[in-house]
Amino acid sequence: MTTASSKCLTIVGVHRSGTSFTASLLQNAGLNIGSNLLEGAIGNALGYFENEDFLTFHKMVLTKRGDNSDGWSLRAVNTLEPEELQELQYIIKSNESKQWGWKDTRTTLFFNIYKQLLPDAIFLFVYRKPWEVINSIFRRNTDLEFIQKFLLVPAFFLSKKLFIKYLSIIISLTQ
């Protein structure tokens, strides 16, 4: 879907893993990550560096399927309805430039779709130790739904499952 002269780099990882910091560095180095970026808030005062086009689309699709819109799920989105696919193609086309990309932690749930639409895209996986991610979530204290929902599930094992899922995606992308 991208043109021959277009190079796409997508920044992915779990929430609180350093994806915003990584995206900010890449943006400062010249990577176009979009002009409509999510503004900073309590959790990330300097900004989340998430492209609102992709963010809104991901949240809409997840909500439509009954999943948590923040992406706290292990269930991948492997297919899109025709109108969703058309909307995503429009989002990609309207954000594409010579060197471009986006950052949204929910992207990990849409890998199979992006692999088909952007076969030459590069995915940069940001990794932070699972216990540090969980510690950051609790210290930030803004993800009450996550804390309430997953407090009964050992947090370490949840993060380990997410990492194993991402690792399997990395392996499948390199094959």
C-alpha positions in Angstrom: 0.0 0.0 0.0 2.9 2.4 0.6 4.7 3.8 -2.4 8.1 2.6 -3.3 9.7 5.8 -2.0 7.8 5.7 1.3 9.3 4.1 4.4 7.1 3.3 7.4 8.3 2.7 10.9 5.7 1.8 13.6 6.6 2.1 17.3 4.9 -0.6 19.4 5.0 -2.0 22.9 2.8 -2.3 26.0 1.5 0.7 27.9 4.2 2.4 30.1 7.1 0.6 28.3 8.7 3.8 26.9 7.0 4.0 23.5 6.2 7.7 24.0 9.8 8.5 24.8 10.9 6.5 21.8 8.4 8.2 19.5 9.5 11.6 20.7 13.2 10.8 19.9 12.3 9.5 16.5 10.1 12.6 15.8 13.0 14.9 16.8 15.2 12.9 14.5 12.9 13.7 11.6 10.4 10.8 11.5 6.9 12.1 10.6 4.6 10.5 13.2 1.6 12.7 12.2 0.4 16.2 12.8 -2.6 15.3 14.9 -0.9 13.9 18.1 -2.5 13.1 21.4 -1.6 15.9 23.9 0.1 15.3 27.2 -1.8 14.7 30.4 -1.0 13.4 33.9 0.4 10.1 32.7 2.7 11.8 30.1 3.1 15.5 30.6 5.2 16.0 27.5 2.8 14.1 25.3 1.9 10.6 24.3 3.1 11.1 20.7 0.2 9.0 19.5 -1.3 9.7 16.1 -5.0 10.5 16.8 -6.0 9.1 13.5 -4.7 5.6 14.3 -5.6 5.9 18.0 -9.3 6.8 17.3 -9.5 4.0 14.6 -8.1 1.4 17.0 -10.3 2.4 19.9 -13.4 2.3 17.6 -12.7 -1.2 16.3 -11.8 -2.6 19.7 -15.0 -1.1 21.3 -17.1 -2.4 18.4 -15.8 -5.9 19.1 -16.5 -5.6 22.8 -12.8 -5.3 23.8 -11.3 -2.7 26.1 -10.6 0.4 24.1 -7.3 0.9 25.8 -6.1 -2.4 24.4 -5.9 -4.4 27.6 -6.6 -7.6 25.7 -4.7 -10.6 24.4 -7.2 -11.1 21.5 -5.9 -9.9 18.2 -8.0 -8.2 15.6 -7.3 -10.3 12.5 -10.1 -9.1 10.1 -11.8 -5.8 9.4 -15.3 -5.1 8.0 -15.1 -3.6 4.5 -15.9 -0.1 5.8 -13.3 -0.4 8.5 -10.7 -1.5 6.0 -11.6 1.4 3.7 -11.3 3.8 6.7 -7.9 2.4 7.7 -6.6 2.6 4.1 -7.7 6.3 4.1 -5.9 6.9 7.4 -2.7 5.3 6.1 -2.9 7.2 2.8 -3.5 10.6 4.6 -0.6 10.1 6.9 1.9 8.6 4.5 5.0 10.6 3.6 8.6 9.8 2.6 9.6 8.7 6.1 6.6 8.2 8.4 5.1 6.1 11.0 3.0 6.1 14.1 2.9 5.1 17.7 0.0 3.5 19.4 0.3 0.6 21.9 -3.0 -0.9 20.5 -1.2 -1.5 17.1 0.1 -4.8 18.5 -3.5 -6.1 18.4 -3.8 -5.3 14.7 -0.4 -6.8 13.5 -1.9 -9.2 11.0 -3.8 -6.5 9.3 -0.8 -4.1 9.1 1.4 -6.9 7.8 -1.0 -7.3 4.9 -1.5 -3.5 4.2 2.1 -2.5 4.8 4.3 -5.5 4.0 7.5 -3.4 4.0 6.8 -1.6 7.2 9.3 -1.9 10.0 8.0 -2.5 13.5 10.1 -1.2 16.4 9.3 -3.1 19.5 10.0 -1.2 22.7 10.5 -3.6 25.7 10.5 -2.8 29.4 10.6 -5.5 32.1 7.1 -6.5 33.0 7.4 -5.7 36.7 8.6 -2.2 35.8 5.6 -1.7 33.5 3.2 -2.8 36.2 5.0 -0.7 38.8 4.7 2.3 36.5 1.0 1.7 36.0 0.4 1.6 39.7 2.6 4.6 40.4 0.8 6.7 37.8 -2.5 5.7 39.3 -4.6 6.8 36.4 -5.5 3.4 35.0 -8.2 2.6 37.6 -10.1 0.3 35.2 -6.9 -1.7 34.5 -6.0 -1.9 38.2 -9.6 -3.0 39.1 -9.9 -5.5 36.3 -6.5 -7.1 36.5 -5.8 -6.9 40.2 -7.2 -10.4 40.6 -4.9 -11.7 37.9 -1.2 -11.9 38.8 0.1 -8.8 37.0 3.5 -10.4 36.2 1.9 -13.3 34.4 -0.3 -11.0 32.4 2.7 -9.0 31.2 4.6 -12.2 30.5 1.7 -13.4 28.3 1.7 -10.1 26.5 5.5 -10.2 25.9 5.3 -13.8 24.7 2.6 -12.8 22.3 4.7 -9.9 21.0 7.7 -12.2 20.7 5.7 -14.6 18.6 4.6 -11.7 16.4 8.3 -10.6 16.0 9.2 -14.2 15.0 6.3 -14.4 12.5 7.3 -11.0 11.0 10.9 -12.2 10.4 9.8 -15.3 8.6 
